[in-house]
Amino acid sequence: MYNCVENTDFRGKSCSVCGIGISNYPLIDFLLSRGASVVARDRKSEAELSCAAALRSRGVELRCGEDYLDDIEEDYIFRAPGIRYDVPGFVRAVERGSILTSEMQLFFELCPCRIIGITGSDGKTTTTTLISKILEAAGYRVFVGGNIGRPLLPELGNMTENDYAVVELSSFQLHTMTLSPDIAVVTNISPNHLNYHKGMEEYIAAKENIFTHMRPGGRLVLNAENDYTRDMANRAADGTDLLFFGKGGDICERDGYITSGGKRILRCSDILLPGHHNIENYMAAVGALRGIVDADAVHTVAVTFTGVEHRCELVGERNGIKYYNSSIDSSPTRTLAALGNFAPRSIVLICGGYDKHIPFEPLAAPICDRVRAAVMTGATGEEIYKTVETEAERRRGLGETVPELYLCPDFDEAVRKAASVAHCGDVVLLSPACASFDAFPNFEVRGRRFKALVADIIGN
């Protein structure tokens, strides 16, 4: 049986928490407080787990190492988002009667307030942040979590039915969910995480879980300009309040304004965040909050919010060269959006990283069109270099100008190379088009390393 927690009194119950991370450590606290006996499992060795001694001191049993998922016999199994639900250890345990669930599933079952869930391939974090800030500007109390923010289970005691939980949800988290939020937003869909999912069909199906189990009267907000999300409307449940944003949608850009149902909500020029993709993020937020907040709350955020760390973040300038950190850009589509924020032929791009088995061909022509120089790095650096070089070679044959291309496998070397080839008036842009896991534990650490290197380069 999957994902069914019959009650929250875990006295006399055994729980296996698989993957000890940001969300699951507070989960262990929660389960212990509800009377459960807990086995914590992790692929790392016990010596590599900084929390091992603290867990043992509280009576938590540890199973560590490569065989950490063998012989699971606990009543409940809580899997970390990055562990697939169908690994053999889980399958065998479920066949024996264990219940497989997750921290996020448990939060949805217990949350006393309204939940707004946001997913998509790109734009999730900014849209989640916009929704939360607009709600706060309207006077609501908001709890932000999921893929960003803090773990939400410890906040349950502070929540009331008048509050909002705004939750960014990845395909990993959604994969086995059997509950949907009250309001669901899908920003867009493009190929992503194909190293984890078995193909695009499974990836899309995971994303669709954000609305598959929606109760009648729930709201679904979809991107009208994305083929995948338009098609999702065909599978929305009867009684769903379905809204589209973008060209031809209920919320769209018209005469320089974001409009909702024909009513002007926000002048686009008032938005401090650069790029058309951020207008789309605001449209998604407006759709999610239609009938909940007024235009003044949206405007308050638009004229004050300058962005989220690691998302086209200006981190320094010297000799007329500006340095931007967009380490969050873990897919080609996100990098394409980032390139659109700057003048053509003024960009020195740093890209490459962990291989998620995503095709890089969509990057080739835009890099050749807009970038003056590109430095490829990380595990995918050589693949991106060859892909762009193929397009550049074609254009050389036509007598066209093409960007300078460099291959620097080491990240630090790549940043210094980009700085050395930049000219006055250029921007050095870290927009990897890849995840960070080849060299860094997450995109935040990668972004902070970039900022430290830039500080050294410009002498701050």
C-alpha positions as a Markdown table, in Angstrom:
| # | Residue | x | y | z |
|---|---|---|---|---|
| 1 | Met | 0.0 | 0.0 | 0.0 |
| 2 | Tyr | 1.3 | 3.5 | -0.9 |
| 3 | Asn | 0.9 | 6.8 | 0.8 |
| 4 | Cys | -1.9 | 6.1 | 3.3 |
| 5 | Val | -1.2 | 7.2 | 6.8 |
| 6 | Glu | -4.4 | 6.2 | 8.7 |
| 7 | Asn | -3.7 | 8.5 | 11.8 |
| 8 | Thr | -0.9 | 10.5 | 13.3 |
| 9 | Asp | -0.6 | 8.6 | 16.6 |
| 10 | Phe | 2.5 | 6.6 | 15.9 |
| 11 | Arg | 2.7 | 5.0 | 19.3 |
| 12 | Gly | 3.6 | 1.4 | 18.9 |
| 13 | Lys | 4.5 | 1.9 | 15.3 |
| 14 | Ser | 7.9 | 1.5 | 13.6 |
| 15 | Cys | 9.0 | 4.0 | 11.0 |
| 16 | Ser | 11.8 | 3.8 | 8.5 |
| 17 | Val | 13.1 | 7.2 | 7.3 |
| 18 | Cys | 15.1 | 6.7 | 4.2 |
| 19 | Gly | 17.5 | 9.5 | 3.3 |
| 20 | Ile | 18.5 | 11.8 | 6.1 |
| 21 | Gly | 18.3 | 15.3 | 4.7 |
| 22 | Ile | 16.8 | 18.8 | 5.0 |
| 23 | Ser | 13.2 | 17.6 | 5.2 |
| 24 | Asn | 13.7 | 14.2 | 6.8 |
| 25 | Tyr | 15.7 | 15.2 | 9.9 |
| 26 | Pro | 12.7 | 17.3 | 11.1 |
| 27 | Leu | 10.5 | 14.4 | 10.1 |
| 28 | Ile | 12.5 | 12.2 | 12.5 |
| 29 | Asp | 11.8 | 14.7 | 15.3 |
| 30 | Phe | 8.1 | 14.7 | 14.4 |
| 31 | Leu | 7.8 | 10.9 | 14.5 |
| 32 | Leu | 9.6 | 10.6 | 17.7 |
| 33 | Ser | 7.3 | 13.2 | 19.3 |
| 34 | Arg | 4.3 | 11.1 | 18.2 |
| 35 | Gly | 5.7 | 8.0 | 19.9 |
| 36 | Ala | 7.2 | 6.1 | 16.9 |
| 37 | Ser | 10.3 | 4.0 | 17.0 |
| 38 | Val | 12.5 | 5.2 | 14.1 |
| 39 | Val | 15.1 | 3.6 | 11.9 |
| 40 | Ala | 17.1 | 6.2 | 9.9 |
| 41 | Arg | 18.6 | 4.9 | 6.7 |
| 42 | Asp | 21.1 | 6.6 | 4.5 |
| 43 | Arg | 23.5 | 5.6 | 1.7 |
| 44 | Lys | 26.3 | 7.5 | 3.5 |
| 45 | Ser | 28.4 | 5.7 | 6.0 |
| 46 | Glu | 27.7 | 6.5 | 9.7 |
| 47 | Ala | 31.1 | 8.3 | 9.9 |
| 48 | Glu | 29.9 | 10.7 | 7.1 |
| 49 | Leu | 26.7 | 11.6 | 8.9 |
| 50 | Ser | 27.2 | 14.6 | 11.2 |
| 51 | Cys | 24.0 | 13.9 | 12.9 |
| 52 | Ala | 24.7 | 10.2 | 13.7 |
| 53 | Ala | 25.6 | 10.5 | 17.3 |
| 54 | Ala | 22.7 | 12.9 | 18.0 |
| 55 | Leu | 20.2 | 10.4 | 16.5 |
| 56 | Arg | 21.6 | 7.5 | 18.4 |
| 57 | Ser | 21.4 | 9.4 | 21.6 |
| 58 | Arg | 17.6 | 9.8 | 21.0 |
| 59 | Gly | 17.1 | 6.1 | 20.4 |
| 60 | Val | 17.1 | 6.2 | 16.6 |
| 61 | Glu | 18.5 | 3.1 | 15.0 |
| 62 | Leu | 20.9 | 3.7 | 12.1 |
| 63 | Arg | 21.3 | 1.6 | 8.9 |
| 64 | Cys | 24.0 | 3.1 | 6.7 |
| 65 | Gly | 26.0 | 2.2 | 3.6 |
| 66 | Glu | 25.2 | 0.8 | 0.2 |
| 67 | Asp | 22.8 | -1.8 | 1.5 |
| 68 | Tyr | 20.8 | 0.7 | 3.6 |
| 69 | Leu | 17.5 | -0.2 | 1.9 |
| 70 | Asp | 17.8 | -3.9 | 2.5 |
| 71 | Asp | 15.5 | -5.8 | 4.9 |
| 72 | Ile | 13.1 | -3.0 | 5.6 |
| 73 | Glu | 10.5 | -4.3 | 8.1 |
| 74 | Glu | 9.0 | -1.1 | 9.6 |
| 75 | Asp | 5.3 | -0.3 | 9.5 |
| 76 | Tyr | 5.8 | 3.0 | 7.6 |
| 77 | Ile | 8.5 | 3.9 | 5.1 |
| 78 | Phe | 9.2 | 7.6 | 4.5 |
| 79 | Arg | 11.3 | 8.1 | 1.4 |
| 80 | Ala | 13.4 | 11.1 | 0.6 |
| 81 | Pro | 12.3 | 12.8 | -2.7 |
| 82 | Gly | 15.4 | 11.7 | -4.6 |
| 83 | Ile | 14.8 | 8.0 | -3.9 |
| 84 | Arg | 12.5 | 6.3 | -6.4 |
| 85 | Tyr | 9.5 | 4.6 | -5.0 |
| 86 | Asp | 10.1 | 1.4 | -7.0 |
| 87 | Val | 13.6 | 0.5 | -5.8 |
| 88 | Pro | 13.7 | -3.2 | -4.9 |
| 89 | Gly | 14.0 | -2.6 | -1.2 |
| 90 | Phe | 10.8 | -0.6 | -1.1 |
| 91 | Val | 9.0 | -3.1 | -3.4 |
| 92 | Arg | 9.8 | -6.0 | -1.2 |
| 93 | Ala | 8.8 | -4.1 | 2.0 |
| 94 | Val | 5.4 | -3.0 | 0.5 |
| 95 | Glu | 4.7 | -6.6 | -0.6 |
| 96 | Arg | 5.3 | -7.6 | 3.1 |
| 97 | Gly | 2.8 | -4.9 | 4.2 |
| 98 | Ser | 4.8 | -1.8 | 4.9 |
| 99 | Ile | 3.2 | 1.5 | 3.9 |
| 100 | Leu | 5.3 | 3.7 | 1.7 |
| 101 | Thr | 4.8 | 7.5 | 2.1 |
| 102 | Ser | 6.8 | 10.7 | 2.3 |
| 103 | Glu | 7.2 | 13.8 | 4.5 |
| 104 | Met | 5.3 | 15.9 | 2.0 |
| 105 | Gln | 2.4 | 13.5 | 1.8 |
| 106 | Leu | 2.2 | 13.5 | 5.6 |
| 107 | Phe | 2.2 | 17.3 | 5.6 |
| 108 | Phe | -0.7 | 17.5 | 3.1 |
| 109 | Glu | -2.7 | 15.1 | 5.3 |
| 110 | Leu | -2.2 | 17.1 | 8.4 |
| 111 | Cys | -2.1 | 20.7 | 7.2 |
| 112 | Pro | -5.0 | 22.8 | 8.7 |
| 113 | Cys | -4.7 | 25.7 | 6.2 |
| 114 | Arg | -5.1 | 26.2 | 2.5 |
| 115 | Ile | -2.3 | 24.9 | 0.4 |
| 116 | Ile | -1.0 | 26.5 | -2.8 |
| 117 | Gly | 1.3 | 24.1 | -4.7 |
| 118 | Ile | 3.6 | 25.2 | -7.5 |
| 119 | Thr | 5.5 | 23.0 | -9.9 |
| 120 | Gly | 7.0 | 23.1 | -13.4 |
| 121 | Ser | 10.3 | 22.7 | -15.1 |
| 122 | Asp | 11.3 | 26.4 | -14.7 |
| 123 | Gly | 10.1 | 29.4 | -12.7 |
| 124 | Lys | 8.9 | 27.4 | -9.7 |
| 125 | Thr | 10.9 | 29.2 | -7.1 |
| 126 | Thr | 10.3 | 32.7 | -8.3 |
| 127 | Thr | 6.6 | 32.0 | -8.7 |
| 128 | Thr | 6.4 | 30.4 | -5.2 |
| 129 | Thr | 8.2 | 33.5 | -3.8 |
| 130 | Leu | 5.9 | 35.9 | -5.6 |
| 131 | Ile | 2.7 | 34.2 | -4.4 |
| 132 | Ser | 4.0 | 34.1 | -0.8 |
| 133 | Lys | 5.0 | 37.8 | -0.9 |
| 134 | Ile | 1.8 | 38.9 | -2.5 |
| 135 | Leu | -0.3 | 37.1 | 0.2 |
| 136 | Glu | 1.8 | 38.7 | 2.9 |
| 137 | Ala | 1.3 | 42.1 | 1.3 |
| 138 | Ala | -2.4 | 41.4 | 1.5 |
| 139 | Gly | -2.2 | 40.7 | 5.2 |
| 140 | Tyr | -2.2 | 36.9 | 5.3 |
| 141 | Arg | 0.1 | 34.8 | 7.3 |
| 142 | Val | 2.1 | 32.5 | 5.0 |
| 143 | Phe | 4.3 | 29.4 | 5.5 |
| 144 | Val | 6.7 | 28.7 | 2.6 |
| 145 | Gly | 8.2 | 25.3 | 2.1 |
| 146 | Gly | 8.7 | 22.2 | 0.0 |
| 147 | Asn | 11.6 | 22.6 | -2.4 |
| 148 | Ile | 12.4 | 25.9 | -0.9 |
| 149 | Gly | 12.0 | 27.6 | 2.5 |
| 150 | Arg | 12.0 | 25.5 | 5.7 |
| 151 | Pro | 10.5 | 22.1 | 6.5 |
| 152 | Leu | 6.8 | 22.5 | 7.1 |
| 153 | Leu | 6.0 | 19.6 | 9.5 |
| 154 | Pro | 7.4 | 21.5 | 12.5 |
| 155 | Glu | 5.2 | 24.5 | 11.7 |
| 156 | Leu | 1.9 | 22.6 | 11.8 |
| 157 | Gly | 1.2 | 23.7 | 15.4 |
| 158 | Asn | 1.5 | 27.3 | 14.4 |
| 159 | Met | -0.9 | 27.1 | 11.4 |
| 160 | Thr | -4.6 | 28.0 | 11.4 |
| 161 | Glu | -7.3 | 27.6 | 8.8 |
| 162 | Asn | -6.9 | 31.3 | 7.9 |
| 163 | Asp | -3.3 | 30.9 | 6.8 |
| 164 | Tyr | -1.7 | 29.8 | 3.6 |
| 165 | Ala | 1.0 | 27.2 | 3.0 |
| 166 | Val | 2.8 | 28.0 | -0.3 |
| 167 | Val | 4.7 | 24.9 | -1.4 |
| 168 | Glu | 7.2 | 24.4 | -4.2 |
| 169 | Leu | 6.9 | 20.8 | -5.4 |
| 170 | Ser | 9.4 | 18.9 | -7.5 |
| 171 | Ser | 8.6 | 15.9 | -9.7 |
| 172 | Phe | 10.5 | 13.8 | -7.1 |
| 173 | Gln | 8.1 | 14.9 | -4.4 |
| 174 | Leu | 5.0 | 14.6 | -6.5 |
| 175 | His | 5.8 | 11.2 | -8.0 |
| 176 | Thr | 3.7 | 9.2 | -5.5 |
| 177 | Met | 1.5 | 11.9 | -4.0 |
| 178 | Thr | -2.2 | 10.9 | -3.5 |
| 179 | Leu | -3.3 | 14.4 | -2.4 |
| 180 | Ser | -3.4 | 17.6 | -4.3 |
| 181 | Pro | -3.3 | 21.2 | -3.0 |
| 182 | Asp | -6.3 | 23.5 | -3.0 |
| 183 | Ile | -4.7 | 25.7 | -5.7 |
| 184 | Ala | -2.2 | 24.2 | -8.1 |
| 185 | Val | 0.1 | 26.0 | -10.6 |
| 186 | Val | 2.1 | 24.4 | -13.4 |
| 187 | Thr | 4.5 | 27.1 | -14.7 |
| 188 | Asn | 5.7 | 25.1 | -17.8 |
| 189 | Ile | 7.0 | 21.7 | -18.8 |
| 190 | Ser | 10.2 | 20.9 | -20.7 |
| 191 | Pro | 12.5 | 17.9 | -20.7 |
| 192 | Asn | 14.2 | 17.6 | -17.3 |
| 193 | His | 15.4 | 15.1 | -14.7 |
| 194 | Leu | 15.4 | 12.3 | -17.3 |
| 195 | Asn | 18.3 | 10.7 | -15.4 |
| 196 | Tyr | 15.7 | 10.0 | -12.6 |
| 197 | His | 12.5 | 9.5 | -14.6 |
| 198 | Lys | 12.1 | 6.7 | -17.1 |
| 199 | Gly | 11.1 | 9.2 | -19.8 |
| 200 | Met | 9.0 | 12.3 | -20.5 |
| 201 | Glu | 5.7 | 10.4 | -20.0 |
| 202 | Glu | 6.7 | 9.5 | -16.4 |
| 203 | Tyr | 8.0 | 13.0 | -15.8 |
| 204 | Ile | 4.8 | 14.6 | -17.0 |
| 205 | Ala | 2.7 | 12.1 | -15.0 |
| 206 | Ala | 4.6 | 13.0 | -11.8 |
| 207 | Lys | 4.0 | 16.7 | -12.4 |
| 208 | Glu | 0.3 | 16.1 | -13.1 |
| 209 | Asn | -0.1 | 14.6 | -9.6 |
| 210 | Ile | -0.2 | 18.2 | -8.4 |
| 211 | Phe | -3.9 | 18.3 | -9.6 |
| 212 | Thr | -4.8 | 14.6 | -10.2 |
| 213 | His | -6.3 | 14.3 | -6.7 |
| 214 | Met | -7.8 | 17.8 | -6.5 |
| 215 | Arg | -11.1 | 18.1 | -4.7 |
| 216 | Pro | -14.1 | 19.8 | -6.5 |
| 217 | Gly | -13.7 | 23.6 | -6.4 |
| 218 | Gly | -10.0 | 23.4 | -6.4 |
| 219 | Arg | -8.1 | 25.7 | -8.8 |
| 220 | Leu | -5.6 | 24.7 | -11.5 |
| 221 | Val | -3.5 | 27.4 | -13.2 |
| 222 | Leu | -1.7 | 26.3 | -16.4 |
| 223 | Asn | 0.5 | 28.0 | -19.0 |
| 224 | Ala | -1.4 | 28.6 | -22.2 |
| 225 | Glu | 1.8 | 28.9 | -24.2 |
| 226 | Asn | 3.3 | 25.6 | -23.4 |
| 227 | Asp | 2.1 | 22.5 | -25.3 |
| 228 | Tyr | 2.5 | 20.1 | -22.4 |
| 229 | Thr | 0.6 | 22.2 | -19.9 |
| 230 | Arg | -2.2 | 23.0 | -22.4 |
| 231 | Asp | -2.7 | 19.3 | -22.8 |
| 232 | Met | -2.9 | 18.8 | -19.1 |
| 233 | Ala | -6.2 | 20.6 | -19.0 |
| 234 | Asn | -7.8 | 17.6 | -20.7 |
| 235 | Arg | -7.1 | 15.6 | -17.5 |
| 236 | Ala | -8.3 | 18.1 | -15.0 |
| 237 | Ala | -11.1 | 16.7 | -12.8 |
| 238 | Asp | -14.7 | 17.8 | -13.2 |
| 239 | Gly | -15.5 | 20.8 | -11.0 |
| 240 | Thr | -11.9 | 22.2 | -11.2 |
| 241 | Asp | -11.6 | 26.0 | -11.6 |
| 242 | Leu | -9.3 | 26.0 | -14.6 |
| 243 | Leu | -7.4 | 29.1 | -15.5 |
| 244 | Phe | -4.8 | 29.7 | -18.2 |
| 245 | Phe | -2.1 | 32.4 | -18.2 |
| 246 | Gly | -0.2 | 33.7 | -21.2 |
| 247 | Lys | -1.2 | 34.6 | -24.7 |
| 248 | Gly | -4.9 | 33.8 | -25.2 |
| 249 | Gly | -5.4 | 32.9 | -21.5 |
| 250 | Asp | -7.5 | 34.2 | -18.7 |
| 251 | Ile | -4.5 | 36.1 | -17.4 |
| 252 | Cys | -2.5 | 37.7 | -20.1 |
| 253 | Glu | -0.3 | 40.6 | -21.2 |
| 254 | Arg | -2.3 | 43.3 | -23.0 |
| 255 | Asp | -1.3 | 46.9 | -23.9 |
| 256 | Gly | 1.6 | 46.8 | -21.4 |
| 257 | Tyr | -0.5 | 45.4 | -18.5 |
| 258 | Ile | -1.1 | 42.1 | -16.9 |
| 259 | Thr | -4.8 | 41.6 | -17.1 |
| 260 | Ser | -7.1 | 39.1 | -15.4 |
| 261 | Gly | -10.5 | 38.5 | -16.8 |
| 262 | Gly | -10.1 | 41.7 | -18.9 |
| 263 | Lys | -9.3 | 43.8 | -15.8 |
| 264 | Arg | -5.9 | 45.6 | -15.5 |
| 265 | Ile | -3.9 | 44.2 | -12.6 |
| 266 | Leu | -0.3 | 45.4 | -13.0 |
| 267 | Arg | 1.7 | 47.5 | -15.4 |
| 268 | Cys | 4.5 | 45.4 | -16.7 |
| 269 | Ser | 7.0 | 48.2 | -16.6 |
| 270 | Asp | 6.5 | 48.4 | -12.8 |
| 271 | Ile | 8.0 | 44.9 | -12.4 |
| 272 | Leu | 11.6 | 45.2 | -11.1 |
| 273 | Leu | 12.6 | 41.6 | -12.2 |
| 274 | Pro | 14.0 | 41.6 | -15.7 |
| 275 | Gly | 12.9 | 39.5 | -18.6 |
| 276 | His | 9.6 | 38.4 | -20.1 |
| 277 | His | 9.8 | 35.1 | -18.2 |
| 278 | Asn | 9.2 | 37.1 | -15.0 |
| 279 | Ile | 6.1 | 38.7 | -16.5 |
| 280 | Glu | 4.9 | 35.1 | -17.0 |
| 281 | Asn | 5.8 | 34.3 | -13.3 |
| 282 | Tyr | 3.7 | 37.3 | -12.2 |
| 283 | Met | 0.8 | 36.1 | -14.5 |
| 284 | Ala | 0.9 | 32.7 | -12.9 |
| 285 | Ala | 0.8 | 34.3 | -9.4 |
| 286 | Val | -2.1 | 36.5 | -10.4 |
| 287 | Gly | -4.0 | 33.4 | -11.6 |
| 288 | Ala | -3.3 | 31.5 | -8.4 |
| 289 | Leu | -4.5 | 34.4 | -6.2 |
| 290 | Arg | -7.4 | 35.7 | -8.3 |
| 291 | Gly | -10.3 | 36.5 | -5.9 |
| 292 | Ile | -8.0 | 36.3 | -2.9 |
| 293 | Val | -5.9 | 39.5 | -3.1 |
| 294 | Asp | -6.4 | 42.8 | -4.8 |
| 295 | Ala | -4.2 | 44.6 | -7.4 |
| 296 | Asp | -2.6 | 46.8 | -4.7 |
| 297 | Ala | -1.0 | 43.8 | -3.1 |
| 298 | Val | 0.5 | 42.6 | -6.5 |
| 299 | His | 1.7 | 46.1 | -7.2 |
| 300 | Thr | 3.4 | 46.4 | -3.8 |
| 301 | Val | 5.5 | 43.3 | -4.5 |
| 302 | Ala | 6.2 | 44.3 | -8.1 |
| 303 | Val | 7.8 | 47.6 | -7.2 |
| 304 | Thr | 9.9 | 46.3 | -4.3 |
| 305 | Phe | 10.9 | 42.7 | -5.0 |
| 306 | Thr | 14.3 | 42.5 | -6.7 |
| 307 | Gly | 14.6 | 38.8 | -7.0 |
| 308 | Val | 15.7 | 35.6 | -5.3 |
| 309 | Glu | 19.3 | 34.7 | -4.6 |
| 310 | His | 21.0 | 32.7 | -7.4 |
| 311 | Arg | 18.5 | 33.9 | -10.0 |
| 312 | Cys | 20.2 | 36.5 | -12.3 |
| 313 | Glu | 21.6 | 38.0 | -9.2 |
| 314 | Leu | 24.1 | 40.9 | -9.8 |
| 315 | Val | 27.0 | 40.1 | -7.5 |
| 316 | Gly | 29.7 | 42.6 | -8.5 |
| 317 | Glu | 31.2 | 44.9 | -11.1 |
| 318 | Arg | 34.7 | 46.0 | -12.1 |
| 319 | Asn | 36.1 | 47.8 | -15.1 |
| 320 | Gly | 32.7 | 48.0 | -16.7 |
| 321 | Ile | 32.1 | 44.2 | -16.4 |
| 322 | Lys | 29.1 | 43.0 | -14.4 |
| 323 | Tyr | 28.9 | 39.5 | -12.9 |
| 324 | Tyr | 25.6 | 37.7 | -12.6 |
| 325 | Asn | 24.9 | 34.6 | -10.6 |
| 326 | Ser | 22.1 | 32.5 | -12.0 |
| 327 | Ser | 23.2 | 29.1 | -10.5 |
| 328 | Ile | 19.5 | 28.0 | -10.2 |
| 329 | Asp | 19.5 | 27.6 | -14.0 |
| 330 | Ser | 19.6 | 23.8 | -14.1 |
| 331 | Ser | 18.0 | 23.3 | -17.5 |
| 332 | Pro | 18.6 | 24.7 | -21.1 |
| 333 | Thr | 15.2 | 26.4 | -21.1 |
| 334 | Arg | 16.2 | 28.4 | -18.0 |
| 335 | Thr | 19.5 | 29.4 | -19.5 |
| 336 | Leu | 17.7 | 30.5 | -22.6 |
| 337 | Ala | 15.5 | 32.8 | -20.5 |
| 338 | Ala | 18.5 | 34.2 | -18.7 |
| 339 | Leu | 20.3 | 35.0 | -22.0 |
| 340 | Gly | 17.2 | 37.1 | -22.9 |
| 341 | Asn | 17.9 | 39.5 | -20.0 |
| 342 | Phe | 21.0 | 40.9 | -21.6 |
| 343 | Ala | 22.0 | 42.7 | -24.8 |
| 344 | Pro | 23.2 | 40.3 | -27.6 |
| 345 | Arg | 27.0 | 39.9 | -28.0 |
| 346 | Ser | 27.6 | 41.3 | -24.5 |
| 347 | Ile | 27.5 | 38.0 | -22.6 |
| 348 | Val | 30.3 | 35.8 | -21.4 |
| 349 | Leu | 28.5 | 32.6 | -20.5 |
| 350 | Ile | 29.6 | 29.9 | -18.0 |
| 351 | Cys | 27.6 | 26.7 | -18.4 |
| 352 | Gly | 27.8 | 23.0 | -17.7 |
| 353 | Gly | 27.4 | 20.7 | -14.8 |
| 354 | Tyr | 25.7 | 17.5 | -13.8 |
| 355 | Asp | 24.3 | 15.3 | -16.5 |
| 356 | Lys | 20.5 | 14.9 | -16.3 |
| 357 | His | 20.4 | 13.4 | -19.8 |
| 358 | Ile | 18.8 | 16.5 | -21.3 |
| 359 | Pro | 19.5 | 17.3 | -24.9 |
| 360 | Phe | 21.6 | 20.5 | -25.3 |
| 361 | Glu | 20.8 | 21.1 | -29.0 |
| 362 | Pro | 18.3 | 23.9 | -28.1 |
| 363 | Leu | 21.2 | 25.9 | -26.6 |
| 364 | Ala | 23.4 | 25.9 | -29.7 |
| 365 | Ala | 21.7 | 28.5 | -31.9 |
| 366 | Pro | 20.8 | 31.0 | -29.1 |
| 367 | Ile | 24.4 | 30.8 | -27.8 |
| 368 | Cys | 25.7 | 31.6 | -31.2 |
| 369 | Asp | 23.2 | 34.4 | -31.6 |
| 370 | Arg | 23.6 | 36.2 | -28.3 |
| 371 | Val | 26.8 | 35.2 | -26.6 |
| 372 | Arg | 30.2 | 36.8 | -27.3 |
| 373 | Ala | 32.1 | 34.0 | -25.4 |
| 374 | Ala | 31.2 | 30.8 | -23.7 |
| 375 | Val | 33.1 | 28.7 | -21.2 |
| 376 | Met | 31.9 | 25.2 | -20.7 |
| 377 | Thr | 32.7 | 23.3 | -17.5 |
| 378 | Gly | 31.7 | 20.3 | -15.4 |
| 379 | Ala | 30.6 | 16.8 | -16.4 |
| 380 | Thr | 28.6 | 18.0 | -19.4 |
| 381 | Gly | 31.0 | 20.7 | -20.5 |
| 382 | Glu | 32.5 | 18.7 | -23.4 |
| 383 | Glu | 29.1 | 17.7 | -24.6 |
| 384 | Ile | 27.8 | 21.3 | -24.6 |
| 385 | Tyr | 31.1 | 22.5 | -26.2 |
| 386 | Lys | 30.7 | 20.0 | -29.1 |
| 387 | Thr | 27.1 | 20.8 | -29.6 |
| 388 | Val | 27.7 | 24.5 | -29.8 |
| 389 | Glu | 30.9 | 24.1 | -31.8 |
| 390 | Thr | 28.9 | 22.1 | -34.5 |
| 391 | Glu | 26.5 | 25.1 | -34.9 |
| 392 | Ala | 29.4 | 27.6 | -34.8 |
| 393 | Glu | 31.3 | 25.7 | -37.5 |
| 394 | Arg | 28.2 | 25.8 | -39.8 |
| 395 | Arg | 28.0 | 29.5 | -39.3 |
| 396 | Arg | 31.7 | 30.1 | -40.0 |
| 397 | Gly | 31.1 | 28.4 | -43.3 |
| 398 | Leu | 28.5 | 31.1 | -44.0 |
| 399 | Gly | 30.9 | 33.9 | -43.0 |
| 400 | Glu | 29.0 | 34.7 | -39.8 |
| 401 | Thr | 30.5 | 35.9 | -36.5 |
| 402 | Val | 30.5 | 33.2 | -33.9 |
| 403 | Pro | 31.3 | 33.3 | -30.1 |
| 404 | Glu | 34.6 | 32.3 | -28.7 |
| 405 | Leu | 34.3 | 28.9 | -27.1 |
| 406 | Tyr | 36.4 | 27.5 | -24.3 |
| 407 | Leu | 36.4 | 24.2 | -22.4 |
| 408 | Cys | 37.5 | 24.3 | -18.7 |
| 409 | Pro | 36.5 | 21.2 | -16.8 |
| 410 | Asp | 37.3 | 22.8 | -13.4 |
| 411 | Phe | 34.6 | 25.2 | -12.1 |
| 412 | Asp | 37.1 | 27.7 | -10.6 |
| 413 | Glu | 39.2 | 27.7 | -13.7 |
| 414 | Ala | 36.1 | 28.3 | -15.8 |
| 415 | Val | 35.1 | 31.4 | -13.8 |
| 416 | Arg | 38.6 | 32.8 | -14.0 |
| 417 | Lys | 38.7 | 32.2 | -17.7 |
| 418 | Ala | 35.4 | 33.9 | -18.2 |
| 419 | Ala | 36.6 | 37.0 | -16.3 |
| 420 | Ser | 39.8 | 37.0 | -18.3 |
| 421 | Val | 38.1 | 37.2 | -21.7 |
| 422 | Ala | 35.4 | 39.7 | -20.7 |
| 423 | His | 35.5 | 43.2 | -22.0 |
| 424 | Cys | 34.2 | 46.5 | -20.7 |
| 425 | Gly | 30.4 | 46.5 | -21.2 |
| 426 | Asp | 30.1 | 42.7 | -21.0 |
| 427 | Val | 28.3 | 40.6 | -18.4 |
| 428 | Val | 29.8 | 37.4 | -17.1 |
| 429 | Leu | 26.8 | 35.2 | -16.5 |
| 430 | Leu | 26.8 | 31.9 | -14.6 |
| 431 | Ser | 23.8 | 30.1 | -16.1 |
| 432 | Pro | 24.8 | 26.4 | -16.1 |
| 433 | Ala | 21.8 | 24.8 | -17.9 |
| 434 | Cys | 22.6 | 21.8 | -15.6 |
| 435 | Ala | 22.3 | 20.7 | -12.0 |
| 436 | Ser | 25.2 | 21.0 | -9.7 |
| 437 | Phe | 25.7 | 17.5 | -8.4 |
| 438 | Asp | 28.9 | 16.7 | -10.4 |
| 439 | Ala | 30.9 | 19.1 | -8.2 |
| 440 | Phe | 28.5 | 20.7 | -5.6 |
| 441 | Pro | 25.8 | 19.4 | -3.2 |
| 442 | Asn | 23.3 | 21.9 | -4.6 |
| 443 | Phe | 22.9 | 25.0 | -6.7 |
| 444 | Glu | 23.2 | 27.3 | -3.7 |
| 445 | Val | 26.7 | 26.1 | -2.8 |
| 446 | Arg | 27.6 | 26.4 | -6.5 |
| 447 | Gly | 26.3 | 30.0 | -6.5 |
| 448 | Arg | 28.1 | 30.9 | -3.4 |
| 449 | Arg | 31.3 | 29.6 | -4.8 |
| 450 | Phe | 30.8 | 31.7 | -7.9 |
| 451 | Lys | 30.2 | 34.8 | -5.7 |
| 452 | Ala | 33.4 | 34.1 | -3.7 |
| 453 | Leu | 35.4 | 33.8 | -6.8 |
| 454 | Val | 34.0 | 37.0 | -8.2 |
| 455 | Ala | 34.7 | 38.8 | -5.0 |
| 456 | Asp | 38.3 | 37.7 | -5.3 |
| 457 | Ile | 38.5 | 38.7 | -9.0 |
| 458 | Ile | 37.1 | 42.2 | -8.5 |
| 459 | Gly | 39.0 | 42.7 | -5.3 |
| 460 | Asn | 36.1 | 43.0 | -2.8 |
